[in-house]
Amino acid sequence: MFDTKRFYDAARADLDAFAVSRKRDVARGAETSELAGLLVQKYGYGLAKAVRLASELADQPAPDLIADVDRAVADIDPNWRANQVRRFESRPASVSSTKND
């Protein structure tokens, strides 16, 4: 039988490891906190969807990973909600690869 809790725990550990690597990149100046937060959010929402789909296929209740994702994003980018609104309001949204001095 599929163990939803074990799968959730593995996904959560993977999310945490990914968030730690992004924080490390922010600390060394390789990424902005805004970019790192966005990467963690997109990655985490994908993991959350995988957990939900696997739980549905196993006919088991789906644990909610979204709150964990949002906490991890906020830990990296405290202004993530405002940054998300700005991104949504800009059309088309893009990523700038210019050097920040």
Stockholm file with secondary structure:
# STOCKHOLM 1.0

chainA/1-101         MFDTKRFYDAARADLDAFAVSRKRDVARGAETSELAGLLVQKYGYGLAKAVRLASELADQPAPDLIADVDRAVADIDPNWRANQVRRFESRPASVSSTKND
#=GR chainA/1-101 SS CCCHHHHHHHHHHHHHHHHHHHHHHHHTTSSCHHHHHHHHHHHHHHHHHHHHHHHHHTTSCCCCCHHHHHHHHHHHCTTHHHHHHHHHHSSSCCCCCCCCC
#=GC SS_cons         CCCHHHHHHHHHHHHHHHHHHHHHHHHTTSSCHHHHHHHHHHHHHHHHHHHHHHHHHTTSCCCCCHHHHHHHHHHHCTTHHHHHHHHHHSSSCCCCCCCCC
//
